[in-house]
Amino acid sequence: MGFFSKIAEGLKKTRDSMMGKVDMILNSFTKVDEELFEELEETLIMADVGTVTANRICEQLRKKVKEQGISDVSAVRSLLKEIIADMLSGNGELDLSTQPSVILVIGVNGVGKTTTIGKLANNLKKDGKKVLLAAADTFRAAAIEQLEVWADRAGVELIKHSEGADPAAVVFDAIHAGKARKADVIICDTAGRLHNKKNLMDELSKISRIIDREAPDSARETLLVLDATTGQNALNQARQFKEAAGLTGIILTKLDGTARGGVVIGIKEELNIPIKYIGVGEQIDDLRPFRSAEFVDALFGEGER
């Protein structure tokens, strides 16, 4: 299945929910007026775009309608698509410009973080990168074992210690192993942590200091994994982690299982954090680089067939 087809299939629930209601509203109005804008805004909020972002979208919609003198309701849909596409545009590429480059993956338990690391490793290996994984989630033996399974599945090497070991020590060993083995990318798993767990945030700072000291010139990404099915809770998590961890990007998982995919728009617009990858299925190749144009085409039910 091609890139677009997979994204389109993965966004089906969101498209049916969000755009189905948008089309229903547009079909029920004969003129472009304030009531139409209010209905659209409410629909966007219900699709987990978020109140702030839904308001901004509709403000821009009002402005464009006025500037262009639009009175035909059918023209509003393409304007809406144009506004959302503009909001989602921007750099979603990983910075892997050094050897090694370091990717720190963070997020609360249950979002699919370890699985996502395995899929990311598989993606990068397919791109010709030599990848090394660091099992720095040492709080749960199951996390180490799960990452080991994914390392085998992706065909990449893993650095691990025993359960309860110092996570920063695992990262230290991984950086030195990565340099010795000429790895292109070192991906570090971390314990599932909440923003208000001070000891865990302190530990993340310790890991960052180790990377600063042992790989000072390495390109680095700090990626937050979020579960799209949690909707506005995902946006709240992103807001809190941004303050605490200096994020460079978001990986949004489980988009195929939710009608709340509008949260992608809210995260990008409200927090200005690039969406780097989206998860649209359970298979190892179902983590896809985020491409805004394809995403918006799939959301609006347009593009390749």
C-alpha positions in Angstrom: 0.0 0.0 0.0 1.4 3.4 -1.0 2.1 6.3 1.3 -1.0 8.2 0.5 -3.3 5.2 0.7 -2.0 4.2 4.1 -2.5 7.8 5.4 -5.9 8.0 3.9 -6.9 4.7 5.4 -5.5 5.6 8.8 -7.4 8.9 8.9 -10.7 7.4 7.9 -12.3 7.8 11.3 -11.2 11.4 11.7 -12.2 12.2 8.1 -15.7 10.6 8.5 -16.2 12.4 11.8 -14.7 15.8 11.1 -15.1 16.4 7.4 -18.4 14.5 7.3 -19.9 17.0 9.7 -18.2 19.9 7.9 -19.8 18.8 4.6 -23.1 18.3 6.3 -23.0 21.9 7.6 -21.9 23.4 4.3 -24.7 21.5 2.5 -27.3 22.8 4.9 -26.4 26.5 4.4 -27.4 28.6 1.4 -25.3 31.7 2.3 -22.0 32.5 4.1 -22.9 34.1 7.4 -21.9 34.2 11.0 -24.1 31.2 11.9 -22.1 29.1 9.4 -18.8 30.1 11.0 -20.1 29.3 14.4 -21.3 25.9 13.4 -17.9 25.2 11.7 -16.0 26.3 14.8 -18.1 24.0 17.0 -17.5 21.1 14.7 -13.7 21.6 14.7 -13.7 21.8 18.5 -15.6 18.5 18.6 -13.0 16.9 16.3 -10.3 17.8 19.0 -8.7 20.5 16.9 -8.9 22.5 20.2 -10.8 25.7 21.1 -7.9 28.1 20.5 -7.0 26.6 17.1 -10.7 26.2 16.0 -11.1 29.9 16.8 -8.0 30.9 14.8 -9.2 28.8 11.8 -12.6 30.5 11.7 -11.1 33.9 12.2 -8.9 33.4 9.1 -11.9 31.9 7.3 -13.9 35.1 8.0 -11.1 37.2 6.8 -10.5 35.3 3.6 -14.3 35.3 2.8 -14.4 39.0 3.3 -11.2 39.8 1.3 -12.3 37.6 -1.6 -15.9 38.6 -1.5 -17.1 35.0 -1.3 -20.8 34.4 -1.1 -20.9 30.8 -2.4 -21.0 28.3 0.4 -19.3 25.6 -1.7 -16.1 27.8 -1.9 -15.7 27.7 1.9 -14.5 24.1 1.9 -11.4 24.8 -0.2 -10.6 27.9 1.9 -10.8 25.7 5.0 -8.4 23.2 3.5 -6.0 26.0 2.5 -6.0 27.5 6.0 -5.4 24.1 7.7 -2.7 23.2 5.1 -0.9 26.5 5.9 -1.1 25.8 9.6 0.5 22.3 9.2 3.3 23.4 6.9 6.8 23.5 8.2 9.8 21.3 8.7 9.1 17.8 9.8 12.4 16.3 8.9 14.7 14.8 11.6 18.1 16.4 12.0 20.5 13.4 11.6 23.3 15.5 10.2 26.1 14.0 12.4 27.6 10.5 13.1 26.3 9.6 15.5 23.0 11.6 15.9 21.1 11.1 19.1 17.3 10.8 19.4 15.8 10.9 22.9 12.3 9.5 23.0 10.0 10.5 25.8 6.3 10.1 26.8 4.0 8.7 29.4 3.3 5.0 29.7 0.7 3.5 27.3 1.2 5.8 24.3 3.1 3.2 22.3 6.6 4.7 22.9 8.7 1.5 22.8 6.8 0.1 19.8 7.3 3.5 18.1 11.1 3.3 18.7 11.2 -0.1 17.1 9.3 1.2 14.0 11.5 4.3 13.8 14.6 2.1 14.0 13.2 0.0 11.1 12.4 3.2 9.1 15.9 4.6 9.5 17.6 1.2 8.8 15.6 1.0 5.5 17.0 4.5 4.7 20.5 3.0 5.0 21.3 4.2 8.5 23.1 2.1 11.1 21.0 2.3 14.2 21.7 1.6 17.8 19.0 1.4 20.5 19.6 2.3 24.2 17.2 0.7 26.7 17.2 3.5 29.2 13.7 2.7 30.5 15.1 0.7 33.4 12.2 1.0 35.7 10.4 -1.9 34.1 12.0 -5.2 33.1 9.2 -5.6 30.6 10.2 -2.3 28.8 13.8 -3.7 28.3 12.4 -7.0 27.0 9.9 -5.3 24.7 12.6 -3.1 23.2 14.8 -6.1 22.7 12.0 -7.8 20.7 11.7 -4.7 18.5 15.5 -4.4 18.1 15.5 -8.0 16.8 12.5 -7.4 14.6 14.1 -4.2 13.1 17.5 -5.9 12.8 19.4 -3.3 14.9 21.7 -3.5 17.9 20.7 -2.8 21.5 22.5 -1.6 24.6 20.9 -2.6 27.8 21.6 -2.9 31.5 19.5 -4.8 34.1 16.2 -3.6 35.6 16.8 -0.8 38.1 20.1 0.4 36.6 20.9 4.1 36.2 19.3 5.2 32.9 22.0 7.8 32.3 24.6 5.0 32.6 22.8 3.1 29.8 22.9 6.2 27.6 26.6 6.7 28.4 27.4 3.2 27.3 25.2 3.5 24.2 27.0 6.7 23.1 30.4 5.1 23.5 29.2 1.9 21.7 27.7 4.0 19.0 30.9 5.9 18.4 33.0 2.7 18.4 30.6 0.9 16.0 30.2 3.9 13.8 26.4 4.1 14.3 24.6 6.8 12.4 21.8 7.1 14.9 21.4 6.3 18.6 17.8 6.1 19.8 17.3 6.3 23.5 14.2 4.9 25.2 13.2 6.6 28.5 10.9 5.7 31.3 7.2 6.6 30.9 7.0 9.8 32.9 4.5 12.5 33.7 5.5 16.2 33.8 4.7 16.4 37.5 7.0 13.6 38.6 10.0 15.7 39.6 12.4 12.8 40.1 11.7 11.5 36.6 12.1 15.0 35.1 15.4 15.3 37.0 16.5 12.0 35.5 15.7 13.3 32.0 17.9 16.3 32.7 20.7 13.9 33.9 20.4 12.0 30.6 20.6 15.2 28.7 23.7 16.3 30.5 25.3 12.9 29.7 24.6 13.5 26.0 25.9 17.1 26.2 29.1 15.8 27.7 29.7 12.6 25.8 28.4 13.7 22.4 28.6 17.5 22.4 28.7 17.9 18.7 26.0 15.4 17.8 22.7 16.5 16.2 20.0 15.8 18.7 16.2 15.3 18.6 13.9 15.1 21.6 10.7 13.5 20.4 7.5 13.2 22.4 5.3 10.3 21.6 1.6 11.0 22.0 -1.5 8.8 21.7 -3.9 10.5 19.2 -6.9 8.6 20.8 -6.6 10.8 23.9 -7.5 13.9 21.9 -7.1 17.1 24.0 -5.2 15.2 26.7 -2.5 14.7 24.1 -2.4 18.4 23.5 -2.1 19.0 27.2 0.7 16.5 27.5 2.6 18.2 24.7 2.1 21.6 26.4 3.5 20.3 29.6 6.5 18.4 28.1 7.4 21.3 26.0 7.9 23.4 29.1 9.9 20.7 30.8 12.0 19.0 28.1 12.7 21.3 25.1 11.0 19.2 22.5 12.1 19.2 18.9 9.2 17.1 17.5 6.1 15.0 18.1 5.3 11.5 17.0 1.6 10.9 17.1 0.5 7.3 17.3 -2.8 5.4 16.9 -4.2 7.8 14.3 -5.9 4.9 12.6 -7.9 4.1 15.8 -9.5 7.5 16.5 -11.9 10.2 15.2 -9.8 12.7 17.1 -7.0 13.2 14.5 -7.8 16.9 14.5 -5.5 17.2 17.5 -2.6 17.2 14.9 -3.7 20.6 13.8 -4.0 21.9 17.4 -0.6 20.7 18.5 1.2 22.2 15.5 -0.7 25.6 15.6 -0.9 26.1 19.3 2.5 24.9 20.4 4.5 25.3 17.1 6.1 21.9 17.6 6.8 20.0 14.3 4.9 16.7 13.8 7.8 14.4 12.7 6.0 11.0 12.3 2.5 9.6 12.6 1.4 6.1 13.4 -1.4 4.7 11.2 -1.4 0.9 12.0 0.1 -1.9 14.0 2.7 -3.2 11.5 6.4 -2.4 11.6 6.1 -0.2 8.6 3.1 1.7 9.8 5.1 4.7 11.2 5.2 7.3 8.5 7.1 10.6 8.1 4.5 13.4 8.5 4.0 15.2 5.2 1.5 18.0 5.6 0.2 18.1 2.0 -0.6 14.4 2.0 -2.1 14.6 5.5 -4.5 17.4 4.5 -5.4 15.7 1.2 -6.3 12.6 3.1 -8.2 14.5 5.8 -10.3 16.2 3.1 -10.8 13.0 1.1 -8.8 14.3 -1.9 -5.5 13.4 -3.6 -4.5 10.1 -5.0 -7.1 7.4 -5.5 
